[in-house]
Amino acid sequence: MTNVFDRLTGQDAIADELRAAARAARVLAQRLDAGQSDGLFVPDDEIPGVDAGWSRASMTHSWLFTGPPGSGRSVAATCFAAALQCQAPDPADIGCGECRACVTVMAKTHADVRHVVPEGLSLAVSAMRDIVQAASRRPGTGRWQVVIVEDADRLTEQAANALLKVVEEPPPRTVFLLCAPSVDPEDISVTLRSRCRHIALVTPTTADIERVLVERDGLDPEQAHWAASVCGGHIGRARRLATDPDAREQREKALSLARAATRDSTAYAAAEELVKSADAAAKAIAAELDEAETEEMRTALGAGGTGKGTSRMPRGTAGALKELEKRQKSRATRVGRDVLDRALVDLAALFRDALVVSVGAQVTPMHPDKSDSISVPMGEYARPEQLLACVEAVLDCREALDKNVKPKFAVDDMVARIGLALKRKVDA
């Protein structure tokens, strides 16, 4: 792999569009350097490597990348940031992946590219104001100041308003790249959406994901094929399923709820086990991050020295550690919700597979490895309206978790509704 856009799996049209925009941005940067800029528009015939009439080759200061989980929203934004800063002399090689700018942007160490990732359940206005203020400065080493907001759907209303102000009147050298699941008002405000150029990514195909796992990650073809077929189009999840036994076990526990919910003796025990396993997985992920952060913070505050007076941290620094612990606790909560939500998505997809069987549709299953053992028997047993009620129960549980309902209560309610829905056929 050389060019950074090779990282975009199954997004060839998007890669071409971003390359063209990056070339237009280079022309614009040259005009700004010469004090000749008359706006963002650059005629097609002035953009190297772009055919006349290519209407999407223009550059703008605000972009919105949307797509389902796993489609590569943040990857696309990072690749575009690398192309904007790329130092390759030939515009045809933009996003070369080999120059210092490309390497540092992809490694997330470039001084003029900031990644904003909410550590908690939301992104507060104070953090966004700090980012906006820093992004308003002139770039130090690159052509642009680039701000990548990876989870723009987690912006609070106040944070979104703070971002909107600078997006409406952006500094000449600043580019904002926002990532969100969709353009739905629940994911991104209508006003903020209207100020951005929209890039809609699609779900990669199973073949594309399998190829990446085999060629890029060196995984066994058989294991890669299985992971690609059950990951729901999410490349990162496919990689975890193929390499992490804990991820496979978490999936099995989620899917086992479909059967366990039909028996009172197993329903709530299975629900409790799912919540506990999600919590344990989240704690393991958070602990690994927390340990490195805490040690780095303690070292920065003066702990661990060998000279006189350096054996402990200076007075007045305890507050900094408490603030770090507060952020880490918030992040652990978010990670736990994300892990549990992924399990619920798997469960909803299983009921969807059964619904497809029940109505006799010819659609590719989301869990092909569970067709013979769960999906087909359930689809032949239950009526479509029963299975649809099960899907709705899972989606309502996800919504309850999003509203900060305690996971145990939300999952117990879901299991009860699934059990009642599937038992109606027996009672009828």
Phi and psi in degrees as a GROMACS rama.xvg file:
@    title "Ramachandran Plot"
@    xaxis  label "Phi"
@    yaxis  label "Psi"
@TYPE xy
-118.901  -68.6405  THR-2
-64.4343  139.58  ASN-3
-62.2473  -28.8681  VAL-4
-72.3014  -9.31342  PHE-5
-66.8131  -14.9853  ASP-6
-75.6624  -15.3446  ARG-7
-83.2542  101.883  LEU-8
-79.9512  121.148  THR-9
69.9093  23.5353  GLY-10
-127.521  48.4352  GLN-11
-62.0733  -43.0979  ASP-12
-64.7775  -39.3493  ALA-13
-64.4771  -41.8041  ILE-14
-61.3008  -42.4669  ALA-15
-63.0405  -41.1584  ASP-16
-65.6648  -41.534  GLU-17
-69.9998  -36.0732  LEU-18
-60.372  -45.9408  ARG-19
-62.3139  -41.3524  ALA-20
-66.4627  -36.8753  ALA-21
-65.965  -36.4126  ALA-22
-66.9987  -39.706  ARG-23
-63.5479  -37.5268  ALA-24
-64.7463  -34.5674  ALA-25
-66.0807  -41.8914  ARG-26
-62.2178  -43.3198  VAL-27
-62.2674  -41.776  LEU-28
-62.0803  -39.1447  ALA-29
-63.6189  -38.5167  GLN-30
-65.5652  -41.1941  ARG-31
-63.4781  -40.4594  LEU-32
-61.9173  -35.0644  ASP-33
-90.5075  -0.275974  ALA-34
68.2513  28.7007  GLY-35
-112.612  7.1501  GLN-36
-70.7811  135.358  SER-37
-120.184  28.4777  ASP-38
127.813  -169.755  GLY-39
-87.1504  -15.0719  LEU-40
-76.4766  132.308  PHE-41
-127.264  119.85  VAL-42
-57.2165  146.597  PRO-43
-56.867  -37.9054  ASP-44
-71.9544  -7.01263  ASP-45
-99.7975  -1.09543  GLU-46
-101.075  115.284  ILE-47
-61.2615  135.263  PRO-48
79.3106  8.27195  GLY-49
-116.22  126.102  VAL-50
-71.5318  148.468  ASP-51
-60.0051  138.715  ALA-52
93.3953  -1.64308  GLY-53
-75.7228  95.1877  TRP-54
-70.9581  -14.6861  SER-55
-100.173  16.7894  ARG-56
-90.4132  7.31336  ALA-57
-81.5184  168.266  SER-58
-117.847  146.203  MET-59
-141.828  165.275  THR-60
-86.8949  -13.318  HIS-61
-132.916  128.524  SER-62
-129.222  147.452  TRP-63
-126.388  115.536  LEU-64
-99.2311  121.03  PHE-65
-124.455  160.011  THR-66
161.811  160.176  GLY-67
-65.2938  161.694  PRO-68
-53.8725  133.266  PRO-69
91.1684  -7.54441  GLY-70
-73.5406  -17.3718  SER-71
97.2395  38.5141  GLY-72
-60.0294  -54.1149  ARG-73
-68.9247  -31.2587  SER-74
-64.997  -44.0366  VAL-75
-62.5111  -41.7779  ALA-76
-64.1332  -41.7353  ALA-77
-67.0424  -40.4742  THR-78
-62.5511  -40.7388  CYS-79
-65.6007  -40.1283  PHE-80
-60.6304  -40.7296  ALA-81
-63.9896  -40.4218  ALA-82
-65.6968  -36.7957  ALA-83
-63.8034  -34.2065  LEU-84
-95.9484  -5.41411  GLN-85
-54.4364  138.424  CYS-86
-102.619  7.78122  GLN-87
-60.0286  129.132  ALA-88
-65.8783  -32.2063  PRO-89
-90.397  118.78  ASP-90
-57.1482  -25.0905  PRO-91
-66.0081  -21.7817  ALA-92
-99.0587  14.97  ASP-93
-58.166  136.3  ILE-94
77.2524  36.1269  GLY-95
-60.3333  -28.8208  CYS-96
80.1579  0.46453  GLY-97
-117.734  -26.5856  GLU-98
-71.0771  165.709  CYS-99
-60.6895  -38.8364  ARG-100
-63.7309  -47.6482  ALA-101
-61.024  -44.5295  CYS-102
-63.475  -44.9388  VAL-103
-71.7242  -35.5573  THR-104
-65.3159  -45.6121  VAL-105
-66.8302  -27.5684  MET-106
-85.9757  -1.64281  ALA-107
62.2984  38.7478  LYS-108
-123.697  6.4178  THR-109
-71.6317  134.885  HIS-110
-66.4691  -24.3559  ALA-111
-106.416  12.7423  ASP-112
-124.103  116.042  VAL-113
-108.529  130.997  ARG-114
-102.679  122.653  HIS-115
-106.622  109.381  VAL-116
-124.096  113.89  VAL-117
-59.2876  125.213  PRO-118
-83.1925  -25.489  GLU-119
-105.597  -154.803  GLY-120
-74.9169  -17.2474  LEU-121
-151.145  169.851  SER-122
-107.626  113.988  LEU-123
-76.3596  160.06  ALA-124
-67.0366  -33.8372  VAL-125
-62.6865  -42.6761  SER-126
-65.4747  -40.7852  ALA-127
-67.1379  -37.818  MET-128
-62.829  -40.5712  ARG-129
-63.0625  -41.3658  ASP-130
-65.5203  -44.6264  ILE-131
-62.0891  -41.4659  VAL-132
-64.0196  -43.6711  GLN-133
-67.5244  -35.7589  ALA-134
-73.6883  -14.4269  ALA-135
-79.2892  -7.4943  SER-136
-80.7365  163.61  ARG-137
-70.974  146.603  ARG-138
-63.3798  147.427  PRO-139
-86.5245  -47.4666  GLY-140
-121.727  -23.6874  THR-141
-99.2638  -175.262  GLY-142
-80.1978  -29.5239  ARG-143
-135.934  154.339  TRP-144
-89.732  121.025  GLN-145
-116.806  129.869  VAL-146
-117.538  119.222  VAL-147
-107.151  113.638  ILE-148
-100.077  101.904  VAL-149
-72.4985  -28.9845  GLU-150
-128.386  68.6497  ASP-151
-64.1997  -20.5701  ALA-152
-70.8333  -11.1444  ASP-153
-95.3614  3.20528  ARG-154
-64.4229  132.379  LEU-155
-70.6751  166.821  THR-156
-59.7392  -41.1321  GLU-157
-67.1719  -40.1448  GLN-158
-66.1435  -39.47  ALA-159
-63.2182  -38.854  ALA-160
-66.9795  -38.1982  ASN-161
-64.629  -39.7183  ALA-162
-69.1673  -38.588  LEU-163
-59.9679  -38.0653  LEU-164
-59.9796  -42.9292  LYS-165
-80.5465  -27.7379  VAL-166
-67.9548  -36.3489  VAL-167
-68.8265  -32.7613  GLU-168
-131.667  71.8604  GLU-169
-73.6226  147.235  PRO-170
-61.3847  150.132  PRO-171
-62.3593  -22.7768  PRO-172
-110.812  18.582  ARG-173
-117.212  137.169  THR-174
-125.73  130.032  VAL-175
-107.493  128.511  PHE-176
-120.135  107.453  LEU-177
-101.149  144.111  LEU-178
-123.883  130.866  CYS-179
-151.079  158.066  ALA-180
-62.8657  -36.924  PRO-181
-157.908  -179.073  SER-182
-94.5721  9.81257  VAL-183
-60.0571  140.524  ASP-184
-56.1993  -23.3818  PRO-185
-74.4248  -19.7982  GLU-186
-97.4066  -36.9854  ASP-187
-148.766  136.877  ILE-188
-63.0189  147.845  SER-189
-61.4002  -40.9368  VAL-190
-66.012  -43.7242  THR-191
-66.1774  -39.8539  LEU-192
-60.383  -39.546  ARG-193
-69.1984  -16.2942  SER-194
-93.7082  -0.161785  ARG-195
-116.833  150.719  CYS-196
-84.7637  129.764  ARG-197
-93.025  129.939  HIS-198
-119.849  111.534  ILE-199
-100.631  111.502  ALA-200
-86.9685  156.33  LEU-201
-113.631  164.033  VAL-202
-72.2633  127.171  THR-203
-62.6848  149.602  PRO-204
-75.279  162.315  THR-205
-59.1891  -40.593  THR-206
-63.1286  -40.2484  ALA-207
-63.6138  -44.5906  ASP-208
-65.2551  -43.5719  ILE-209
-60.2685  -41.6886  GLU-210
-62.5029  -41.5719  ARG-211
-63.7551  -43.4384  VAL-212
-64.4596  -35.7912  LEU-213
-80.357  -49.844  VAL-214
-79.2069  -39.58  GLU-215
-90.7679  -37.9685  ARG-216
-101.437  -8.83376  ASP-217
68.9105  28.8216  GLY-218
-83.064  159.581  LEU-219
-61.3384  131.373  ASP-220
-55.3416  -40.0582  PRO-221
-66.7259  -43.7154  GLU-222
-66.9769  -37.905  GLN-223
-64.8813  -40.5151  ALA-224
-63.0973  -43.7726  HIS-225
-62.7858  -48.4543  TRP-226
-62.5421  -40.0996  ALA-227
-66.1858  -31.8277  ALA-228
-79.5599  -18.7558  SER-229
-115.654  3.17547  VAL-230
-86.6972  -6.17358  CYS-231
71.0582  26.3024  GLY-232
81.7693  12.1495  GLY-233
-102.897  109.173  HIS-234
-63.306  -45.4631  ILE-235
-61.7145  -39.3057  GLY-236
-68.5547  -38.537  ARG-237
-59.9908  -41.0941  ALA-238
-64.756  -41.8291  ARG-239
-66.2527  -42.7557  ARG-240
-62.6973  -35.1611  LEU-241
-76.2085  -24.13  ALA-242
-118.053  -17.2043  THR-243
-115.204  111.048  ASP-244
-60.1764  -33.7203  PRO-245
-64.3292  -37.5243  ASP-246
-65.4965  -39.1062  ALA-247
-67.2952  -38.5814  ARG-248
-66.1195  -39.2958  GLU-249
-62.5179  -40.5606  GLN-250
-63.793  -43.1809  ARG-251
-61.9238  -39.5647  GLU-252
-65.869  -37.9267  LYS-253
-65.8204  -45.5358  ALA-254
-71.5044  -27.0227  LEU-255
-67.721  -18.259  SER-256
-62.2974  -29  LEU-257
-58.79  -39.6813  ALA-258
-84.133  -42.328  ARG-259
-61.0536  -31.5473  ALA-260
-66.9247  -17.8447  ALA-261
-82.5853  -8.05193  THR-262
-124.986  127.212  ARG-263
-60.2822  -30.8627  ASP-264
-71.4673  -20.2599  SER-265
-119.549  -15.307  THR-266
-60.1498  -56.7241  ALA-267
-76.2208  -27.7753  TYR-268
-65.5925  -40.5953  ALA-269
-66.7103  -38.6579  ALA-270
-63.8931  -42.7355  ALA-271
-65.1081  -39.4728  GLU-272
-64.432  -38.1928  GLU-273
-63.8945  -45.1367  LEU-274
-64.5316  -42.0312  VAL-275
-65.1031  -41.7062  LYS-276
-67.1893  -37.194  SER-277
-65.6046  -40.0269  ALA-278
-66.0029  -40.5015  ASP-279
-66.0507  -41.3315  ALA-280
-63.4244  -41.0075  ALA-281
-65.351  -40.627  ALA-282
-64.9102  -37.6283  LYS-283
-64.9882  -42.4731  ALA-284
-65.3795  -45.6068  ILE-285
-67.0067  -39.3738  ALA-286
-61.716  -39.2876  ALA-287
-63.6925  -39.8664  GLU-288
-73.3558  -40.9395  LEU-289
-63.3718  -41.7113  ASP-290
-60.896  -45.6796  GLU-291
-66.3331  -41.9489  ALA-292
-64.5087  -44.3104  GLU-293
-63.8509  -43.4116  THR-294
-64.5167  -40.2652  GLU-295
-63.9584  -41.3151  GLU-296
-64.8256  -44.8895  MET-297
-62.9591  -40.0454  ARG-298
-65.2782  -42.4771  THR-299
-63.9908  -29.6207  ALA-300
-87.1926  -0.680286  LEU-301
106.021  5.40776  GLY-302
-78.6287  152.149  ALA-303
87.0031  6.80658  GLY-304
-72.8221  172.657  GLY-305
-115.643  -15.0246  THR-306
-82.9986  178.834  GLY-307
-63.2999  130.24  LYS-308
80.423  7.15689  GLY-309
-112.175  7.36143  THR-310
-73.7028  -20.4159  SER-311
-135.457  164.707  ARG-312
-71.6944  150.5  MET-313
-61.9752  159.301  PRO-314
-64.33  148.747  ARG-315
87.947  1.16393  GLY-316
-98.9087  -5.05968  THR-317
-63.3609  -32.5441  ALA-318
-62.4966  -35.555  GLY-319
-65.5318  -40.132  ALA-320
-67.813  -37.943  LEU-321
-64.8585  -38.5554  LYS-322
-65.2947  -39.3826  GLU-323
-63.3774  -43.3567  LEU-324
-61.7823  -36.9015  GLU-325
-64.2453  -43.9279  LYS-326
-65.5131  -39.049  ARG-327
-66.1921  -37.7412  GLN-328
-65.1803  -41.2437  LYS-329
-64.1176  -39.7756  SER-330
-65.6954  -40.0925  ARG-331
-61.1433  -38.8853  ALA-332
-63.5678  -43.9215  THR-333
-64.3625  -43.4146  ARG-334
-61.4869  -41.2842  VAL-335
-61.8476  -42.8743  GLY-336
-64.7831  -39.184  ARG-337
-66.3674  -41.5148  ASP-338
-64.1545  -44.8123  VAL-339
-66.5678  -38.3151  LEU-340
-63.445  -38.3103  ASP-341
-62.7359  -38.7902  ARG-342
-64.5458  -38.9952  ALA-343
-68.2355  -36.1348  LEU-344
-61.8894  -41.4009  VAL-345
-60.7916  -43.6962  ASP-346
-65.1134  -43.5436  LEU-347
-61.4762  -38.7025  ALA-348
-65.9071  -33.3059  ALA-349
-66.6694  -43.949  LEU-350
-64.9845  -33.5769  PHE-351
-62.803  -42.4805  ARG-352
-60.8932  -41.8403  ASP-353
-65.7278  -36.871  ALA-354
-64.525  -39.131  LEU-355
-60.8418  -42.5939  VAL-356
-64.5907  -41.0129  VAL-357
-63.4759  -36.6414  SER-358
-93.3035  -2.89284  VAL-359
75.4308  25.872  GLY-360
-82.0622  149.553  ALA-361
-99.3429  83.9253  GLN-362
-130.04  142.812  VAL-363
-63.344  126.603  THR-364
-71.2814  151.903  PRO-365
-80.079  -26.9145  MET-366
-126.344  73.4716  HIS-367
-61.9236  -27.0123  PRO-368
-73.6176  -10.6439  ASP-369
-108.68  9.44201  LYS-370
-62.3175  -51.9453  SER-371
-70.5951  -34.9494  ASP-372
-87.6899  -30.279  SER-373
-129.369  -57.44  ILE-374
-60.6436  -50.57  SER-375
-66.9505  -49.1693  VAL-376
-58.5194  -40.8817  PRO-377
-68.7327  -40.2432  MET-378
-65.6204  -31.4682  GLY-379
-79.1696  -23.806  GLU-380
-85.4817  -47.1491  TYR-381
-96.9032  152.093  ALA-382
-79.3281  157.657  ARG-383
-55.9865  -40.5708  PRO-384
-65.5816  -30.2486  GLU-385
-68.306  -45.0616  GLN-386
-67.4939  -35.5517  LEU-387
-65.172  -36.8267  LEU-388
-63.6355  -35.3009  ALA-389
-66.471  -43.1899  CYS-390
-60.3444  -43.6261  VAL-391
-63.9836  -36.2261  GLU-392
-63.0038  -41.2968  ALA-393
-67.1895  -43.9611  VAL-394
-64.902  -37.172  LEU-395
-65.8619  -34.3967  ASP-396
-64.4888  -42.221  CYS-397
-60.6548  -41.0306  ARG-398
-67.0632  -38.1573  GLU-399
-63.4519  -41.6449  ALA-400
-63.5777  -36.6533  LEU-401
-64.5656  -23.9029  ASP-402
-95.5754  15.3307  LYS-403
70.2647  26.3178  ASN-404
-68.5162  142  VAL-405
-59.3255  129.189  LYS-406
-51.8677  -41.3594  PRO-407
-59.3885  -44.7022  LYS-408
-67.6081  -41.916  PHE-409
-64.9949  -43.6148  ALA-410
-71.344  -37.8071  VAL-411
-61.1819  -42.5617  ASP-412
-63.4028  -40.8655  ASP-413
-61.9982  -46.1265  MET-414
-62.7026  -40.0184  VAL-415
-62.8384  -42.6626  ALA-416
-66.7523  -39.3721  ARG-417
-63.7646  -44.4051  ILE-418
-60.0994  -44.1478  GLY-419
-65.2548  -40.376  LEU-420
-64.0111  -42.0428  ALA-421
-78.5903  -21.7726  LEU-422
-81.9154  -14.5064  LYS-423
-60.1084  -32.2567  ARG-424
-68.2338  -36.6721  LYS-425
-68.0157  -39.3888  VAL-426
-75.5184  -23.8509  ASP-427
